[in-house]
Amino acid sequence: MKVGGGGILLPQYSAYKVATQLFQLQSLFPGRIEAGVGRSPGRNETNRTMDLLSTQ
C-alpha cells in the first residue's frame, strides 16, 4: 500500500541531499517510495514584490 504525498523544492536543496534522503526512505520502506520531478511556474518577481508591499 502506498499512501501520502509530498514535494521538495529542488532549487532550495542540493541534489545530493535530496537523493540521500530518498535513498534512506527507500531502504526503510522498500517498494513504497516513488519520486519524480515536475515543473512549476513558480512566482515571478512582481508577485513577490507585491506580497512584500502588502505586508508592510
N, C-alpha and C positions, 0 to 999 in steps of 0.2 A: 504494500500500500504506500502510495506517495501522497503526502499531504503538506500543504504550505506553499509559500511563495516568498520571494524576496528580490531585492535589487541591490546592485553595487554600483556606485557612481565611479566608473573606471578612471576618469581624469583625476580623482582625488586620492587614489591609492596606487601603489606600484603594482605592476603586473605580477611581479614575484610574490608579493604579499597575498594577492587575490588567489593566485594559483596554489599557494601553500595552504591557505585556509580551505579551499575547495578539496584539495587532496586529503587533508586531515578529516574533513567531514565524510568523504568517500571511504576512508579507512574505518571510521567509526560505524558508518551505516552503508555497507556495501549494497550497490544496486538501487539505492534510494535517493541518490543525489543526481540532479540534472543541472547543467549550466549552459547558458547561451549568451550571446551578445546581440544587442539590438541597438537601434539608433533612436535618438530623441532630438527634437528640435532645440530643446533647452530654452534658456531665457536669453534674450538679447540685452544689450547694454541699456537700451531705452527703458525697458520694463524694470530693470534693476534700479535705475536712477529714479524712476517714478515711485517705486516702492520706498526707497530711502527718503525721498522728499515727503511722502505722505505720513511717515512715522515721526517726523520732526515737529 
